[in-house]
Amino acid sequence: MYQVTQVSHTETYRVRQPILREGKPIETCVFEGDTDKDTFHLGLFSKKQLIGVASFMKNKSLLFSEEKQYQLRGMAILKEFQHQGLGAQLIEAGECILNQEEVNVLWFNAREIAVKFYKNHGFKIIGDTFNIPNIGIHHVMFKKLN
Ligand SMILES: CC(C)(COP(=O)(O)OP(=O)(O)OC[C@H]1O[C@@H](n2cnc3c(N)ncnc32)[C@H](O)[C@@H]1OP(=O)(O)O)[C@@H](O)C(=O)NCCC(=O)NCCS
């Protein structure tokens, strides 16, 4: 019923904009690293409708000593599809690819409202909370893979 496949960075804007940049111009949906060669974007489809996205970018945080690190960015599910356990499909598909690539750590800046969701999927908080202007309080979260 639901399918995860790789999508282009421009396709992710269809979910990034209403969920992560509501009311803001499309340019705010463009993230640094979107077109890097090591970046991949996953889309969750219900039939032919794109209902969720997540982007995985090769990026090192000084919080970790591991060599191969990826950052999760732009994780979002369309409102009418949230709270149905669908976000897990994107996270799991991403982790599967990262495991194959022998990536050591997946980390990201998590919005406070999403912390519980990530904890339910085995991620842990590291360090102090911090504010991202116009977006809100965030925590760095991570999971060690290989
Ligand atoms: C955060 C987000 C990606 C999670 O995806 P999701 O598919 O909604 O995740 P889930 O459905 O697995 O879990 C969300 C909540 O719904 C609950 N839930 C899961 N299945 C459910 C069901 N069948 N019925 C009711 N609730 C359910 C989960 O327990 C969870 O609650 P909790 O966070 O209080 O534990 C999504 O809600 C979203 O896009 N939020 C807005 C954007 C955002 O904050 N992105 C993260 C940026 S860091």
The ligand as an SDF file (V2000), in Angstrom:
LIG
                    3D

 48 50  0  0  0  0  0  0  0  0999 V2000
    7.6370   13.7460   13.1430 C   0  0  0  0  0  0  0  0  0  0  0  0
    7.0140   12.9690   12.0060 C   0  0  0  0  0  0  0  0  0  0  0  0
    8.0030   12.8540   10.8570 C   0  0  0  0  0  0  0  0  0  0  0  0
    6.6790   11.5710   12.5320 C   0  0  0  0  0  0  0  0  0  0  0  0
    6.0720   10.8210   11.5030 O   0  0  0  0  0  0  0  0  0  0  0  0
    4.7020   10.0280   11.7880 P   0  0  0  0  0  0  0  0  0  0  0  0
    4.4570    9.1430   10.6470 O   0  0  0  0  0  0  0  0  0  0  0  0
    3.6450   11.0080   12.1280 O   0  0  0  0  0  0  0  0  0  0  0  0
    5.1850    9.1770   13.0300 O   0  0  0  0  0  0  0  0  0  0  0  0
    4.3820    8.1000   13.8530 P   0  0  0  0  0  0  0  0  0  0  0  0
    2.9850    7.9840   13.3630 O   0  0  0  0  0  0  0  0  0  0  0  0
    5.2170    6.8690   13.8580 O   0  0  0  0  0  0  0  0  0  0  0  0
    4.4530    8.6910   15.2900 O   0  0  0  0  0  0  0  0  0  0  0  0
    3.9270    9.9590   15.6080 C   0  0  0  0  0  0  0  0  0  0  0  0
    3.0500    9.8210   16.8140 C   0  0  0  0  0  0  0  0  0  0  0  0
    1.8630    9.1450   16.4270 O   0  0  0  0  0  0  0  0  0  0  0  0
    1.6340    8.0470   17.2920 C   0  0  0  0  0  0  0  0  0  0  0  0
    1.0210    7.0010   16.4880 N   0  0  0  0  0  0  0  0  0  0  0  0
    1.6220    6.1010   15.6990 C   0  0  0  0  0  0  0  0  0  0  0  0
    0.7190    5.2980   15.1270 N   0  0  0  0  0  0  0  0  0  0  0  0
   -0.4870    5.7220   15.5440 C   0  0  0  0  0  0  0  0  0  0  0  0
   -1.8080    5.3030   15.2880 C   0  0  0  0  0  0  0  0  0  0  0  0
   -2.0800    4.2730   14.4810 N   0  0  0  0  0  0  0  0  0  0  0  0
   -2.8200    5.9930   15.8740 N   0  0  0  0  0  0  0  0  0  0  0  0
   -2.5570    7.0400   16.6780 C   0  0  0  0  0  0  0  0  0  0  0  0
   -1.3180    7.4720   16.9670 N   0  0  0  0  0  0  0  0  0  0  0  0
   -0.2990    6.8110   16.4070 C   0  0  0  0  0  0  0  0  0  0  0  0
    2.9850    7.6450   17.7820 C   0  0  0  0  0  0  0  0  0  0  0  0
    2.8940    7.0020   19.0540 O   0  0  0  0  0  0  0  0  0  0  0  0
    3.6550    8.9750   17.8900 C   0  0  0  0  0  0  0  0  0  0  0  0
    3.3070    9.5920   19.1000 O   0  0  0  0  0  0  0  0  0  0  0  0
    4.4320   10.1240   20.0400 P   0  0  0  0  0  0  0  0  0  0  0  0
    5.3620   10.9540   19.1840 O   0  0  0  0  0  0  0  0  0  0  0  0
    3.6600   10.9140   21.0350 O   0  0  0  0  0  0  0  0  0  0  0  0
    5.0560    8.8720   20.5580 O   0  0  0  0  0  0  0  0  0  0  0  0
    5.7110   13.6070   11.4620 C   0  0  0  0  0  0  0  0  0  0  0  0
    4.7430   13.6220   12.4720 O   0  0  0  0  0  0  0  0  0  0  0  0
    5.9040   15.0130   10.9270 C   0  0  0  0  0  0  0  0  0  0  0  0
    6.1380   15.1940    9.7370 O   0  0  0  0  0  0  0  0  0  0  0  0
    5.8060   16.0350   11.7980 N   0  0  0  0  0  0  0  0  0  0  0  0
    5.9250   17.4180   11.3560 C   0  0  0  0  0  0  0  0  0  0  0  0
    7.3000   17.7600   10.8400 C   0  0  0  0  0  0  0  0  0  0  0  0
    8.3860   17.4700   11.8280 C   0  0  0  0  0  0  0  0  0  0  0  0
    8.2950   17.8320   12.9940 O   0  0  0  0  0  0  0  0  0  0  0  0
    9.4290   16.8040   11.3310 N   0  0  0  0  0  0  0  0  0  0  0  0
   10.5700   16.4540   12.1290 C   0  0  0  0  0  0  0  0  0  0  0  0
   11.6070   17.4960   12.0030 C   0  0  0  0  0  0  0  0  0  0  0  0
   12.9760   17.1210   13.0740 S   0  0  0  0  0  0  0  0  0  0  0  0
  1  2  1  0
  2  3  1  0
  2  4  1  0
  2 36  1  0
  4  5  1  0
  5  6  1  0
  6  7  2  0
  6  8  1  0
  6  9  1  0
  9 10  1  0
 10 11  2  0
 10 12  1  0
 10 13  1  0
 13 14  1  0
 14 15  1  0
 15 16  1  0
 15 30  1  0
 16 17  1  0
 17 18  1  0
 17 28  1  0
 18 19  1  0
 18 27  1  0
 19 20  2  0
 20 21  1  0
 21 22  1  0
 21 27  2  0
 22 23  1  0
 22 24  2  0
 24 25  1  0
 25 26  2  0
 26 27  1  0
 28 29  1  0
 28 30  1  0
 30 31  1  0
 31 32  1  0
 32 33  2  0
 32 34  1  0
 32 35  1  0
 36 37  1  0
 36 38  1  0
 38 39  2  0
 38 40  1  0
 40 41  1  0
 41 42  1  0
 42 43  1  0
 43 44  2  0
 43 45  1  0
 45 46  1  0
 46 47  1  0
 47 48  1  0
M  END
$$$$
